[in-house]
Amino acid sequence: MNTSTMELLHAVRGSDPGIYDQQGRYILLRGVNYNALGDYWQGNPAVATTKQYEERDLQLMAKYGVNCIRLLFSWSELEPEKGKYNYEYIQRLQHVIEDAAKYNIYILLDMHQDAWGKFIVSPASEMCGNPNKGWDGAPAWATLTDSASTCLSGGRETAPAVIHAFENFWNNTNGINDDCIKAWQELVKATCNYSNVVGYDLINEPNLGDQPLNVEGRKLGNYYDKLIKGIRTAENNANGSSHIIFFEMSVTLAGSGTPFIPFPDFTSDKNIIFSPHLYFEAISYQLTIEQGVDVVNLVSKLFNTSMFLGEWGFFGDPNADVSKVKRFAKKEDEYIVGSTWWQWSQSPGDPHGISWDGTQYGNTSMALIELDKNGMFTGNVNDLYLKVLSRTRPIAIAGKPLKLTSDPETGAMHLEAKTNAEGTTILWIPDRFGVPQLSGNNMISFQLNKADGGYFAEVSVKGSYSIDVHF
């Protein structure tokens, strides 16, 4: 039962694309990826793969201004046996959704996978020069590898077994493509009446199979179209609301690093948004941060949508990389787009951080918060990154947003927008700089409301207006 008073959001395509609330305000969602309910390969039974879910995570997120969580879930947990759904798991997802509403946090449900799933792992008997860890995603019964090798020739997607698994999925071998859609529908029926569910991310970082790029790209688009229609059917059957569809590009072709987008005509659905992942100057160095954001913004125009950056992050020394975080943040503000940082926490037993044989791992692992090898929060936080991510910003913008700049070093922010009628723009302002001062043009009035970690400013505006925050 949905007890949230949060407004249902929707996406708009066309000349003014973006995410909007029921009042027609432009909504800016900024937050984190959260994998506490993910189902991962475990390389060492004594080392946790994820953090155990706790409501205090959400409370701490809200303290840093998070208003959106990309909540990872795993098909392997949702449907561990063909046609048999794990309703206890669905209830755990519902519990997080309901807890998030207490802190005015929206949930984006993400069917997550990496290298197909945790059941493609190199056994010691295969004698690989470069063995494959297991990862996360599909259940064992849907892992159809044609007995191909699990050994890697490069990154985690290069194992022939991974490529075969995806080719069988796109070809609907044994009906597994249809089964995945049915599993999605079961989850949608249980979540589509929550107004703080912002939407559904169809599949994380899909890989294409081994046929020519144009053939594989069309398969991706066909699956997206079929799944979107399946989600809409489930929403209707549950008397639920239409939620935003977040869709991604593929990340490989036959294991090679060839990203590809679905053809722009893949769907006629209007409630969609392009959700690429950007790791330039973190994993890939083909483009700069600035060039990467510019490119995906151009790609979003092919679909007549806005963009939401579903994953981004940096993984080196925070003292060295914080300058990259600030550059990325500047581009986010330039395009006035939302995002979710990868990721809130990472346990030492996560496949990203442990060796194939389970012997090499850290005693602690720092993402935005630090975990020990039992997946417990140590109390340490990544203050350098959190100060950038929690910077002053608008949350709901009356009218059409025109310009946004925000300085994480001083707390200052400048917003320009234009509205045809009087309205209310809402800002998030961290409290580490003291009590904020507001000024601007065509501001009728404003009210500051103190919250844990900051302030929410409700600013009445009209016409062409500007708002400046300073200290």
FINUSE-961303 format. One line per 2 residues: their letters; for each residue x, y, z of C-alpha. Coordinates in steps of 0.25 Angstrom, whole numbers. Layout:
% residues N
a = X Y Z; ...
This chain:
% residues 471
mn = 0 0 0; 6 13 -4
ts = 6 23 8; 15 33 1
tm = 11 48 -1; 22 50 -11
el = 18 54 -25; 18 44 -36
lh = 28 48 -47; 27 47 -62
av = 37 49 -74; 34 58 -86
rg = 40 56 -99; 41 68 -110
sd = 45 82 -109; 46 83 -94
pg = 50 69 -90; 52 65 -76
iy = 46 60 -63; 34 67 -58
dq = 25 67 -45; 9 68 -45
qg = 10 83 -44; 19 84 -57
ry = 32 87 -50; 45 82 -56
il = 51 72 -46; 65 70 -43
lr = 69 56 -37; 82 54 -31
gv = 87 42 -23; 94 29 -23
ny = 94 15 -27; 91 5 -15
na = 94 -10 -17; 90 -15 -3
lg = 79 -24 -9; 88 -29 -21
dy = 91 -44 -22; 106 -45 -25
wq = 116 -56 -27; 124 -58 -14
gn = 138 -62 -16; 141 -64 -1
pa = 130 -68 8; 136 -61 19
va = 136 -47 12; 122 -40 10
tt = 119 -36 -4; 109 -25 0
kq = 105 -16 11; 93 -21 19
ye = 81 -12 17; 79 -2 28
er = 69 10 28; 80 18 34
dl = 87 18 20; 75 26 15
ql = 75 35 26; 90 38 24
ma = 88 39 9; 77 50 11
ky = 87 57 20; 95 59 8
gv = 84 64 -1; 81 51 -8
nc = 67 50 -14; 68 38 -23
ir = 74 24 -21; 76 15 -33
ll = 73 2 -25; 79 -10 -31
fs = 72 -23 -32; 75 -37 -38
ws = 67 -46 -47; 74 -57 -40
el = 67 -54 -27; 54 -49 -33
ep = 52 -62 -41; 62 -73 -35
ek = 54 -84 -42; 47 -83 -55
gk = 33 -77 -53; 35 -77 -38
yn = 36 -63 -32; 42 -59 -19
ye = 31 -51 -12; 40 -49 0
yi = 50 -42 -9; 39 -33 -15
qr = 35 -30 -1; 49 -26 3
lq = 49 -16 -9; 36 -11 -5
hv = 42 -8 9; 53 0 4
ie = 43 8 -5; 34 11 7
da = 46 15 16; 51 24 5
ak = 38 32 4; 40 36 19
yn = 53 44 14; 46 49 1
iy = 55 40 -7; 51 34 -21
il = 54 20 -25; 59 16 -38
ld = 58 1 -39; 69 -5 -47
mh = 70 -19 -53; 85 -20 -51
qd = 95 -30 -58; 110 -30 -60
aw = 116 -40 -70; 102 -47 -70
gk = 102 -53 -56; 109 -60 -44
fi = 108 -74 -50; 118 -71 -61
vs = 131 -73 -53; 143 -80 -57
pa = 145 -93 -49; 159 -97 -45
se = 158 -109 -55; 157 -100 -67
mc = 172 -96 -66; 170 -81 -70
gn = 181 -72 -72; 171 -61 -69
pn = 160 -67 -61; 146 -60 -60
kg = 140 -57 -47; 125 -58 -45
wd = 117 -45 -45; 103 -43 -44
ga = 90 -43 -52; 83 -55 -58
pa = 78 -68 -51; 85 -81 -53
wa = 74 -87 -61; 74 -75 -71
tl = 90 -76 -73; 91 -83 -86
td = 106 -83 -90; 106 -94 -100
sa = 118 -100 -92; 126 -88 -97
st = 139 -85 -90; 138 -76 -77
cl = 153 -71 -79; 155 -56 -82
sg = 163 -50 -93; 162 -36 -88
gr = 151 -30 -79; 140 -37 -72
et = 131 -37 -84; 140 -44 -93
ap = 138 -59 -88; 131 -67 -99
av = 122 -72 -89; 117 -58 -86
ih = 115 -55 -101; 107 -68 -103
af = 98 -65 -91; 95 -51 -97
en = 93 -57 -111; 83 -67 -106
fw = 76 -56 -98; 74 -47 -110
nn = 69 -59 -118; 59 -64 -107
tn = 65 -78 -106; 56 -86 -98
gi = 48 -74 -96; 57 -67 -86
nd = 55 -54 -92; 40 -55 -90
dc = 43 -60 -76; 51 -48 -72
ik = 39 -39 -77; 29 -47 -68
aw = 38 -46 -56; 39 -31 -58
qe = 24 -31 -59; 23 -38 -46
lv = 31 -27 -39; 24 -16 -46
ka = 10 -20 -41; 16 -19 -27
tc = 22 -6 -29; 14 3 -39
ny = 5 9 -28; 17 15 -21
sn = 18 30 -25; 32 31 -20
vv = 36 20 -30; 41 29 -41
gy = 43 18 -51; 49 5 -57
dl = 63 4 -63; 61 -8 -73
in = 75 -15 -72; 88 -10 -67
ep = 99 -9 -77; 94 -19 -87
nl = 104 -27 -96; 101 -30 -111
gd = 103 -44 -116; 112 -48 -128
qp = 105 -44 -140; 107 -31 -148
ln = 105 -18 -140; 93 -14 -148
ve = 86 -28 -145; 90 -28 -131
gr = 85 -13 -129; 72 -16 -135
kl = 70 -28 -125; 73 -19 -113
gn = 62 -9 -118; 52 -20 -121
yy = 54 -25 -106; 53 -11 -101
dk = 40 -9 -108; 34 -22 -104
li = 38 -20 -89; 33 -6 -89
kg = 19 -11 -94; 20 -22 -84
ir = 22 -12 -73; 11 -3 -77
ta = 2 -16 -77; 6 -19 -63
en = 3 -5 -58; -11 -5 -65
na = -14 -18 -59; -10 -14 -45
ng = -18 -1 -47; -5 6 -45
ss = 2 19 -51; 11 20 -63
hi = 25 21 -58; 37 26 -66
if = 45 16 -74; 60 18 -73
fe = 68 12 -84; 83 10 -87
ms = 92 7 -98; 99 -6 -100
vt = 114 -6 -95; 120 -17 -104
la = 118 -25 -117; 123 -39 -115
gs = 131 -35 -103; 139 -24 -110
gt = 137 -10 -105; 127 -5 -116
pf = 115 3 -109; 103 4 -118
ip = 89 10 -116; 76 5 -120
fp = 71 10 -133; 63 23 -130
df = 50 18 -134; 50 6 -124
ts = 38 11 -117; 26 21 -118
dk = 25 22 -102; 26 36 -98
ni = 29 34 -83; 44 30 -85
if = 58 36 -83; 72 33 -88
sp = 81 28 -77; 95 26 -81
hl = 107 22 -72; 119 31 -73
yf = 133 27 -68; 142 35 -76
ea = 155 38 -69; 151 27 -59
is = 151 14 -68; 152 20 -82
yq = 161 30 -87; 156 31 -101
lt = 149 45 -98; 150 55 -87
ie = 139 57 -76; 134 69 -84
qg = 134 62 -97; 127 50 -92
vd = 116 58 -86; 114 66 -98
vv = 113 53 -107; 103 47 -99
nl = 95 60 -99; 95 59 -114
vs = 91 45 -114; 79 48 -105
kl = 74 57 -116; 72 46 -125
fn = 62 40 -116; 55 54 -113
ts = 58 51 -98; 66 57 -87
mf = 77 49 -81; 79 44 -67
lg = 93 39 -64; 90 26 -57
ew = 105 23 -53; 117 31 -52
gf = 129 31 -42; 144 31 -40
fg = 152 20 -33; 166 26 -30
dp = 171 34 -19; 160 44 -15
na = 171 55 -13; 175 53 -27
dv = 161 50 -33; 153 61 -26
sk = 157 71 -37; 150 61 -47
vk = 138 60 -39; 137 75 -39
rf = 138 76 -54; 127 65 -56
ak = 118 73 -46; 120 86 -54
ke = 116 78 -67; 104 73 -60
de = 100 87 -56; 102 92 -70
yi = 92 83 -75; 83 83 -63
vg = 82 68 -62; 81 57 -52
st = 90 46 -48; 93 35 -38
ww = 107 33 -34; 114 19 -34
qw = 112 15 -23; 108 18 -8
sq = 116 6 -3; 124 -6 -7
sp = 128 -17 1; 142 -24 0
gd = 135 -36 -5; 129 -29 -17
ph = 134 -35 -30; 140 -22 -33
gi = 149 -23 -21; 153 -38 -19
sw = 161 -47 -26; 156 -59 -34
dg = 161 -69 -24; 156 -61 -12
tq = 170 -59 -6; 172 -44 -9
yg = 163 -34 -4; 164 -21 5
nt = 160 -21 20; 152 -9 17
sm = 146 -3 4; 143 12 2
al = 132 17 -8; 124 29 -2
ie = 124 21 12; 134 11 16
ld = 131 -4 19; 139 -14 26
kn = 140 -29 21; 127 -32 28
gm = 120 -22 20; 118 -13 33
ft = 119 2 32; 132 7 39
gn = 127 21 41; 137 27 31
vn = 132 35 19; 137 40 7
dl = 136 55 11; 143 60 -2
yl = 133 54 -11; 121 56 -3
kv = 124 71 -2; 123 72 -17
ls = 111 63 -18; 103 70 -7
rt = 105 84 -13; 94 94 -14
rp = 84 92 -25; 69 93 -29
ia = 61 81 -27; 48 86 -34
ia = 48 98 -44; 36 106 -47
gk = 36 108 -62; 47 105 -72
pl = 61 105 -66; 71 113 -74
kl = 84 113 -66; 90 107 -54
ts = 104 108 -47; 107 103 -33
dp = 120 104 -26; 123 93 -16
et = 134 101 -10; 126 113 -5
ga = 111 107 -6; 108 118 -16
mh = 98 115 -27; 92 123 -38
le = 79 119 -45; 72 125 -57
ak = 58 121 -62; 45 126 -68
tn = 31 123 -64; 18 128 -70
ae = 11 128 -56; 15 130 -42
gt = 21 117 -36; 30 111 -26
ti = 44 107 -28; 50 98 -17
lw = 65 98 -14; 74 88 -6
ip = 85 96 1; 95 89 10
dr = 97 95 24; 112 94 25
fg = 114 108 21; 104 114 31
vp = 91 120 29; 89 123 14
ql = 85 137 8; 76 138 -4
sg = 74 149 -15; 70 150 -29
nn = 60 156 -39; 45 153 -39
mi = 46 146 -26; 33 149 -19
sf = 37 143 -5; 44 131 0
ql = 44 122 12; 56 114 18
nk = 52 101 25; 63 94 33
ad = 66 79 31; 77 69 35
gg = 89 73 28; 83 86 21
yf = 72 94 17; 60 94 7
ae = 57 107 1; 43 110 -4
vs = 44 122 -14; 32 128 -20
vk = 35 133 -34; 29 139 -46
gs = 33 143 -61; 47 142 -64
ys = 54 140 -51; 67 137 -45
id = 71 132 -31; 85 134 -24
vh = 89 126 -12; 101 132 -4
f = 107 132 10
